[in-house]
Amino acid sequence: MSTSISVRKFEVEDFVSIDHGVKAVTLTIFKGKVQVGTPGWASEMEFSPDQAEAVGKELISRAQKVRKKS
């Protein structure tokens, strides 16, 4: 089961989909202003479990730093 997180919303929506299989975690970014199915509409990155964990930790760390500055 994947999780989608809205990034920005217009008359269409940009979103990030996070999914996993048996060996990797996949992050897909969908661009709502680009017609569905055309080149550039979605870009996908695949991470090993260790890479996914490192990305997650870094995102949390950066989010905490931004909150402290607000």
N, C-alpha and C positions, 0 to 999 in steps of 0.2 A: 504494500500500500504506500502510495506516495503522499507527500505533504506539499501544499502550495502556499506560498507567502506572497501577498500582493505587494508590489513595489510602487506602482503609480497607476492611477485610474483616470481615464478620459472617457470618451464614448466607447473605447475599447480598453482592455486591461493588459498591462505588463505583469508578468508573474514568473516566479522561480518554482520549479518543480524539483523535489528531492526524492530519489527513489533508490532502491538497492536490489541487487541480485544475490547470488551466492558468493561472489568474489570481489565485488566492487560497489561503490556508492556513485550514483550518477546525479549530476546537477545540470538541469536544463533551464536556460533562460529564454523565455518567450517574449518577443517584442510586439506589443499590441498595435503599434502604428504601422507595422509591416503586414501586408496581406498574407493570410494563412497559407502556408505551403511554399511561399516564394523564398528564394535564397536569402539568408539572413534573418528569417522569421524566428528561428530558434537556433541557439548554439548549445552544445552539450560538452560537458567535461566529465571524465570518469576518474575516480580516485580510489586508491587502495584504502583499506580500513585505516591504516596509519596516517595516510595523507588526509583523509576526511576528518579524522580526529584532530589533526594539527590545524586544519582550516577552521574547524569549529571553535577550538580554543582561542585562536587568534581573533576571530570575529567577536567572541565574548569579551576578550581583553580590550579590543578597540572600542566596543560599545560602552564598556565601563569607563574608559578614559574620556569618551565624549560626554557621558552623563556627568562626570565630575566637573567638566568645564562649563556646563550649563548653569 
